[in-house]
Amino acid sequence: MSDGNCQSDDISSLCVKKFKKCDQNENGVKESQLQLKDFVPSKILNNNTNRKIVCALGNFRDKSGEALVILEKNAFKEEELNEKGYFSEDSELRTFFQNDIYGNYVCFPNSSINGVKTTIIYPATDKHIAKYSQQESHIIQETPQLYEKFTSTHIEKEQFNLQWVYNILEGKSEQDRVVYDNKCEKEGFVLLPDLKWDGLTKETLYLLAIVRQRGIKSLRDLDGSHLLLLKRVRDEGKKAILDKYNVAGSQLRIYLHYQPSFYHLHVHFTYLKHEAPGIYAEKSHLLDTVIDNIEMMSNYYQKATLPFTIREMDTLFNVYETNGYIKRIKQNVELIDK
């Protein structure tokens, strides 16, 4: 932990904590009070066959409000590809077909290495449901004028509640998950595993650096006064990940999203081997490039046109559609180029 003079040390923890008042079992995994046996699905919102992830909408018995349950197949861990893991006597093969030297089977490995990463959002709001629903996407070329006229106003009215972010920064929640903590209020940040990562599987490493300074909503707000903060996040984040996970900075993809999923500045750290969601050109901005742009022009991100993707269930989509900048996908209907 660092003190108010902006010096910092790391905190070692691999535990994953998604709910309060959880117990830890002998394998070091937290067990939730919410049980899947009590979940009653009502609709499948998204079934992504590429990422092997499915999101179900429903409710828990004897509890009010809707819930989301997100199931995701875990990546293979190289340390489990041995005689104690997938190639142990506990693994069972069932044959689909065999033809000459080719065989097609389904493998049933030991349950201890066959877990499914599960995320529960309860109670889920309409914004959560829209976020995890499969829907058509579009690209907006956002000029500074469009940002001020439409996007900025929308952010003030519609953003997700940030209390969970403040709980982390104030030491009230998820402290057993913190990897690194610089307590400087102006240039400090907290580094911890992203919700999409189990905190254990190196092959899918994904951490989030949440800055302590409040009031920086997104890339649009960054200018020359934030350079020291951004460089600290980059340099100290790299060192903390190297020390804890033995992943070199040259193997990290470090970037910001625009638009972000929540409007408190945060930076993503992912393993280059891992094709994490949101890494593509229409959404991610490499932190090194952001720093270079600001060094060239302090107010670069207040002057630049920034593209971002928008989905048809997003309330911001309705704002741009109403004002004639985009249309919903229908047969033989194209986006308006304004």
TORGU-98895 format. One line per 4 residues: number of its first residue (from 1); their letters; for each residue x, y, z of C-alpha. Coordinates in steps of 0.5 Angstrom, whole numbers, plus 500, padded with zeros to 3 digits. Example, Ala and Ser with C-alpha at 12.3 -4.5 7.8 and 13.67 -1.06 7.14 Angstrom:
# residues 2
1	as	525:491:516 ~ 527:498:514
This chain:
# residues 338
1	msdg	500:500:500 ~ 502:507:499 ~ 502:513:503 ~ 499:520:501
5	ncqs	506:522:499 ~ 505:518:492 ~ 509:512:494 ~ 506:505:493
9	ddis	507:497:495 ~ 503:491:492 ~ 498:487:496 ~ 499:480:494
13	slcv	492:476:493 ~ 489:472:488 ~ 482:471:491 ~ 476:473:487
17	kkfk	470:476:491 ~ 464:478:488 ~ 459:478:493 ~ 459:480:501
21	kcdq	459:475:506 ~ 462:470:502 ~ 466:464:505 ~ 472:461:502
25	neng	473:453:501 ~ 479:449:502 ~ 481:451:494 ~ 481:458:496
29	vkes	475:460:492 ~ 470:464:495 ~ 463:461:495 ~ 457:466:494
33	qlql	450:466:498 ~ 447:466:491 ~ 446:459:489 ~ 445:457:481
37	kdfv	440:452:484 ~ 435:458:486 ~ 436:461:479 ~ 430:461:474
41	pski	432:463:467 ~ 427:467:463 ~ 431:469:457 ~ 437:468:454
45	lnnn	440:475:452 ~ 446:473:448 ~ 450:466:446 ~ 457:468:444
49	tnrk	459:461:440 ~ 466:465:439 ~ 468:467:446 ~ 464:461:449
53	ivca	460:465:453 ~ 452:466:455 ~ 448:471:459 ~ 441:469:462
57	lgnf	436:473:464 ~ 432:471:470 ~ 430:471:477 ~ 432:468:484
61	rdks	427:464:488 ~ 424:468:494 ~ 428:474:491 ~ 425:480:488
65	geal	428:484:482 ~ 431:481:476 ~ 438:478:475 ~ 443:476:470
69	vile	447:470:470 ~ 453:470:465 ~ 457:463:464 ~ 464:463:461
73	knaf	468:457:459 ~ 475:458:462 ~ 481:458:458 ~ 486:452:458
77	keee	491:452:464 ~ 498:450:461 ~ 500:447:468 ~ 493:442:468
81	lnek	495:439:461 ~ 499:433:464 ~ 498:427:468 ~ 495:430:474
85	gyfs	490:434:469 ~ 487:433:463 ~ 491:426:462 ~ 489:423:468
89	edse	486:417:469 ~ 480:421:471 ~ 479:423:464 ~ 473:420:460
93	lrtf	473:419:453 ~ 467:418:449 ~ 467:417:441 ~ 464:421:436
97	fqnd	467:417:430 ~ 473:414:428 ~ 476:413:421 ~ 483:411:420
101	iygn	488:415:424 ~ 483:420:425 ~ 478:420:432 ~ 473:425:434
105	yvcf	471:425:441 ~ 468:429:447 ~ 473:429:454 ~ 470:429:461
109	pnss	476:431:465 ~ 476:431:473 ~ 471:436:475 ~ 476:440:479
113	ingv	479:443:473 ~ 473:443:469 ~ 469:449:472 ~ 465:455:469
117	ktti	467:462:470 ~ 460:465:473 ~ 458:472:474 ~ 452:474:477
121	iypa	449:481:477 ~ 443:482:482 ~ 439:486:482 ~ 440:487:475
125	tdkh	438:494:472 ~ 435:496:465 ~ 442:498:463 ~ 445:492:465
129	iaky	440:488:461 ~ 441:492:455 ~ 449:492:456 ~ 449:484:456
133	sqqe	444:483:450 ~ 446:481:443 ~ 444:487:438 ~ 446:491:432
137	shii	452:495:433 ~ 454:502:429 ~ 460:507:429 ~ 459:514:431
141	qetp	464:519:429 ~ 464:524:435 ~ 466:531:433 ~ 468:535:440
145	qlye	461:539:438 ~ 457:532:438 ~ 460:530:444 ~ 458:537:448
149	kfts	451:537:445 ~ 449:530:446 ~ 454:525:449 ~ 456:529:455
153	thie	449:531:457 ~ 447:523:456 ~ 453:521:461 ~ 451:526:466
157	keqf	444:523:466 ~ 445:516:464 ~ 451:513:467 ~ 452:507:471
161	nlqw	452:508:479 ~ 459:509:481 ~ 458:507:488 ~ 462:500:487
165	vyni	468:504:484 ~ 468:508:490 ~ 468:502:495 ~ 474:500:492
169	legk	478:506:492 ~ 475:507:499 ~ 477:500:502 ~ 470:498:503
173	seqd	470:492:498 ~ 474:487:494 ~ 481:489:498 ~ 483:482:498
177	rvvy	483:482:490 ~ 487:489:490 ~ 494:487:487 ~ 497:494:487
181	dnkc	495:501:491 ~ 498:508:490 ~ 494:512:495 ~ 496:519:492
185	ekeg	489:522:491 ~ 492:526:485 ~ 496:521:481 ~ 494:514:485
189	fvll	490:508:483 ~ 488:501:485 ~ 490:495:480 ~ 486:489:481
193	pdlk	483:483:477 ~ 477:485:472 ~ 471:482:473 ~ 472:478:467
197	wdgl	478:475:469 ~ 478:469:475 ~ 484:472:477 ~ 488:465:477
201	tket	489:463:469 ~ 495:467:467 ~ 493:466:460 ~ 487:470:460
205	lyll	490:475:465 ~ 486:482:465 ~ 487:487:470 ~ 484:494:471
209	aivr	487:500:474 ~ 482:505:477 ~ 485:512:478 ~ 483:515:485
213	qrgi	482:522:482 ~ 475:523:481 ~ 472:527:476 ~ 476:524:470
217	kslr	470:521:466 ~ 473:519:460 ~ 479:520:454 ~ 475:526:453
221	dldg	477:529:459 ~ 485:528:459 ~ 490:533:458 ~ 497:535:459
225	shll	495:536:467 ~ 494:528:467 ~ 501:526:464 ~ 504:524:470
229	llkr	498:520:473 ~ 498:516:466 ~ 505:515:466 ~ 505:512:473
233	vrde	499:508:471 ~ 503:505:466 ~ 510:504:469 ~ 507:502:476
237	gkka	502:498:473 ~ 507:494:469 ~ 512:493:475 ~ 506:490:479
241	ildk	504:485:474 ~ 511:483:473 ~ 512:482:480 ~ 506:478:481
245	ynva	504:474:475 ~ 511:474:471 ~ 509:478:465 ~ 513:483:462
249	gsql	511:490:460 ~ 512:488:453 ~ 507:483:453 ~ 502:487:456
253	riyl	496:491:452 ~ 495:497:456 ~ 489:501:453 ~ 483:505:455
257	hyqp	476:504:452 ~ 472:510:448 ~ 466:510:450 ~ 468:506:457
261	sfyh	463:502:460 ~ 463:506:466 ~ 465:514:467 ~ 471:514:472
265	lhvh	477:514:469 ~ 480:507:468 ~ 486:503:464 ~ 485:496:462
269	ftyl	491:491:462 ~ 491:485:458 ~ 496:479:456 ~ 497:480:449
273	khea	496:472:448 ~ 489:474:450 ~ 484:476:445 ~ 480:480:450
277	pgiy	473:483:448 ~ 474:491:447 ~ 481:491:444 ~ 479:493:437
281	aeks	481:499:433 ~ 473:502:434 ~ 474:502:441 ~ 481:501:444
285	hlld	486:507:445 ~ 493:504:447 ~ 495:508:453 ~ 502:510:450
289	tvid	499:513:444 ~ 494:517:449 ~ 500:520:452 ~ 504:521:446
293	niem	498:525:443 ~ 497:529:449 ~ 505:531:449 ~ 504:533:442
297	msny	498:537:444 ~ 495:538:451 ~ 488:539:449 ~ 488:533:443
301	yqka	482:529:446 ~ 478:536:447 ~ 480:537:439 ~ 480:530:436
305	tlpf	474:527:433 ~ 473:520:436 ~ 470:514:434 ~ 466:509:438
309	tire	461:504:437 ~ 454:504:440 ~ 448:499:440 ~ 441:499:438
313	mdtl	439:498:445 ~ 443:504:448 ~ 440:510:450 ~ 445:514:447
317	fnvy	443:511:440 ~ 436:514:441 ~ 439:521:442 ~ 443:520:436
321	etng	438:517:432 ~ 433:522:434 ~ 437:528:431 ~ 438:524:425
325	yikr	445:522:425 ~ 444:514:425 ~ 438:509:423 ~ 436:502:426
329	ikqn	438:497:421 ~ 433:494:417 ~ 433:491:410 ~ 436:496:405
333	veli	437:501:410 ~ 444:504:411 ~ 447:509:416 ~ 446:516:415
337	dk	453:520:413 ~ 453:527:416
